[in-house]
Amino acid sequence: MKSIDEHIKKDQSEIEAARASGDQAKLRHLTDELHSLEEYKEHNPADKHDPTSLELYCDANPDADECRVYDD
């Protein structure tokens, strides 16, 4: 994806398809991903790129060891 908005739209359409086919595992995964994307967009309104899974995780868990940034 080129932007977070495209990713959100794609997830929304895939959620509908998963709901229609009864694929509960995919539905849960996509719903969680969509929630993370929407939170990221809310916390970073000026950032339009499609965030990686690490960026989504660090946005939700800024104090996690994986998300620490050290200055030289």
C-alpha positions as CSV (number, residue, x, y, z in Angstrom):
1,M,0.0,0.0,0.0
2,K,1.1,3.5,-0.6
3,S,-1.0,5.2,2.1
4,I,-2.6,4.3,5.4
5,D,-6.0,5.3,3.9
6,E,-5.6,2.7,1.1
7,H,-4.8,0.1,3.7
8,I,-7.8,0.9,5.8
9,K,-10.1,0.7,2.8
10,K,-8.6,-2.6,1.7
11,D,-9.0,-4.0,5.2
12,Q,-12.6,-2.9,5.4
13,S,-13.5,-4.6,2.1
14,E,-11.6,-7.8,3.2
15,I,-13.5,-7.8,6.5
16,E,-16.8,-7.8,4.6
17,A,-15.6,-10.7,2.4
18,A,-14.4,-12.7,5.5
19,R,-17.7,-12.0,7.3
20,A,-19.6,-13.2,4.2
21,S,-17.5,-16.4,3.9
22,G,-17.6,-17.1,7.6
23,D,-13.8,-17.1,8.0
24,Q,-13.7,-16.1,11.7
25,A,-9.9,-16.3,12.0
26,K,-9.3,-13.9,9.1
27,L,-12.1,-11.7,10.4
28,R,-10.4,-11.4,13.8
29,H,-7.0,-10.7,12.3
30,L,-8.3,-8.0,10.0
31,T,-10.4,-6.4,12.7
32,D,-7.4,-6.2,15.0
33,E,-5.3,-4.8,12.1
34,L,-7.9,-2.2,11.2
35,H,-8.2,-1.1,14.8
36,S,-4.4,-0.6,15.0
37,L,-4.3,1.3,11.7
38,E,-7.1,3.6,12.9
39,E,-5.4,4.3,16.2
40,Y,-2.1,5.0,14.4
41,K,-3.8,7.4,12.1
42,E,-5.5,9.1,15.0
43,H,-2.1,9.5,16.9
44,N,-0.2,10.6,13.8
45,P,-2.6,12.7,11.7
46,A,0.1,14.2,9.5
47,D,1.7,10.9,8.6
48,K,0.1,9.4,5.5
49,H,2.4,6.4,4.8
50,D,1.4,2.8,5.3
51,P,3.0,1.9,8.7
52,T,4.8,-1.4,9.2
53,S,3.7,-3.8,11.9
54,L,6.5,-2.6,14.1
55,E,5.4,1.0,13.8
56,L,1.8,-0.1,14.7
57,Y,3.2,-2.0,17.7
58,C,5.4,0.8,18.9
59,D,2.6,3.3,18.6
60,A,0.5,1.2,20.9
61,N,3.4,0.2,23.2
62,P,5.9,3.0,23.2
63,D,7.7,1.7,26.4
64,A,8.4,-1.7,24.9
65,D,12.0,-2.7,24.6
66,E,11.7,-3.1,20.9
67,C,10.6,0.5,20.6
68,R,13.3,2.2,22.6
69,V,15.4,4.8,20.7
70,Y,18.8,5.7,22.0
71,D,20.6,8.9,21.2
72,D,24.4,8.8,20.7
